[in-house]
Amino acid sequence: MLGLFDSTGRGTCYYSNGNVWISITCMGGLYLNEKGAQVFRWWWRDPNSPSLFAPMKPIFLSLNENIGIRISAQDHIHITFLAKGKQMKLNVGIKLELNESFSNFPNNTWVTETQLYLEKSKIKIQSLINKMSLITSFPNIKNLDRIPLPFHLKSRRYKLVKLREKVKSGKHIRLLADMSNEN
């Protein structure tokens, strides 16, 4: 079996050795190498999120000489079949509307004040490491505070601010498990 897709937005493609190559869910996807190690992970972009989130780069997979996969968005996942010089494209992507508690925070652990504090501390530490890296790379740099944060830190900071707002408003929400693992 080369791959499998269903009508709920889930799909999996396999290497010829049987290991998972790419796994897609309604929340995002996971790209693995032939040994099963994670190459990268992504979350589908929420249309309500600010523009500071970088758009996804298309992913191309060639399952064999006749079948290819192109993933460019949640609702743009195309399987291409090629035979005798003719091509057929099939869109297996789907756009799902998720309820608020799962659209931004798909894990099942409840948010605590300690988790919010730890996440804030992690972002602060990574910001300081980023500044130290800039200072060592560019020792003559002035006005270091004017240099914007990298997108991955802006994204995490934005998610944390939104999470804190929801916690303060008393809504039951859940914390994104990999929020602290994003790069």
N, C-alpha and C positions, 0 to 999 in steps of 0.2 A: 504494500500500500504506500502510495506517495504522499497522500494528504486526505484530509477529511474536513468538510465545512458543513455547518448546520444553519438553520433559519434563525437562531437566536444570537448570531454574531460571533459564535465560537468557531475556531478552526485550528487545525494542526497540520504541519507538513513535516515529513520525515526524510532523513538522509538515507542513502542506499543501505547503510548498515543497520537501519531500524531505529536509530536515535532520533529524538525530536530535534527538528531544525528551527521551527518557529511555532509559537503557540499564541493564538489570538483569543481574547475574551471580549466581553462587552465593555470592559474597563480599559483595556490596553493590550499590550503584547510583550512577548519575551523572545529574543533571538539567541540561539545557542550555537556553539561550534560543534564539530563532529564528535568531540569527546564528552559533550554535555555541559560544558562550562558556559556560563552566561556571557554573551558578547555585549548586549545592551538590552534595556527594558524601556518601554515608553507607556505613557497614559494618553488616551484619546483626549484631544483638546476640547475643553468645554467652551461652547460658543459664547457663554456669559463671562468667561474669564478675560482679564485685561490683555492687551496686546504684548505685554512683556514676555509672554510664553512664546518660545520659538516654534514655528511650524515644523511639522514632521517632514523629514526627508523621505522620498519614496524608497521602498525596498523592492529589489528585484531578485527573484529566485528562479533558477532553471532546474526544475525537478528531473527532467530528462530532455532529450533532443526535441520532443514534441509538446511538452507541457511547461508553461512558465507561469509565475505568479507575480503580480505587481500590487503592492500595498502602498497607497498614497494617502488614504484617510479611512475613517471608520466605515463610511458608506461607499468607498471606492477601492474595493479589493477585487481585482480582476484575475481570472484564470484564463490563460490563452492557450488554445489548442492549435497546433500547426500540423497539417498533413497534405502531401502532394501539392505544395505551394499555396494552399488555401489556409486562411486563418479564421478562427472563431473566438470571440471574447465573451466571457460570461462574468457578469458582476455578481459576486456573492457577498458584497458588503451590505451592511444594514445600519441604519441610524436608529438607536434606541434612546428613548427618553427615560431617564432614571429618576427616582424620587430624590429629594434634596439630601437625605442622610447618606445615600450611597453614591451620588454623582461626584462628590468631592472627596469623600472619606470612606473608602471601601473596606476598611478593616473592621473587625467585630470587637475591638477593645474600646472600652469607654475612656473618654478623655479625663485626665485628672490635672489638678493644678501643678503637680510635680512634673508631669509630662510636658506641660506647656513651658514651665521654667527650664527644663532640660533642653527642650528644642530651642528656646531662645538663647540659652548658653552655647549650644552647638553652633548656631548661626553666628554668634558673636566671635567665638573662637576661630571659626573658619574665615570670618572677615579679617581678623587680626593676622592669621596665617597668610591670607592673600596679600595684605599690606606688607608683611615682612618679605614675601617673595618679590613684590614690586621694588622694595627698597634694595634688596640684594641684587636684583637684575638691573635696576636703574638707580645707582646711588646719588645722582645729581637731581633727582626728581624733587620738585617743589610743589606745595599745595596738594599733598597726598589725599587730603579729604575731598578734593574736587573730582578725583577719579571715581567713576561709578563702579558699583559692585558688579561682579560677573552675573550673568543671567540666572545661573542655577541658585545663587544666593538671594537674588531679588525674588525669584519664584518661591523659594522656601519662606522668605520673610513675608511675602504677600499671603501665602497659605496660613502662616501662623497668625497674622493679623486677623484674617477672616475667621479663623478658628476661635480666637479669643473673643471676637465680637459675638459669635454664636453662643459661646459658653456663657458670656455675660448676660445675653438675652434670655438664658434659661432653656434654650432648645436642646433636645437630646441629639447629640451628634457623635460621630465616631472619628477617631484619629487615623490618618493615613499611615500605615505601618512603615512604608518605605520612605516617608518624608525625610527621615534622618539619614537615609542611604542614598539620596539623589546626588548626582554629581553635576 
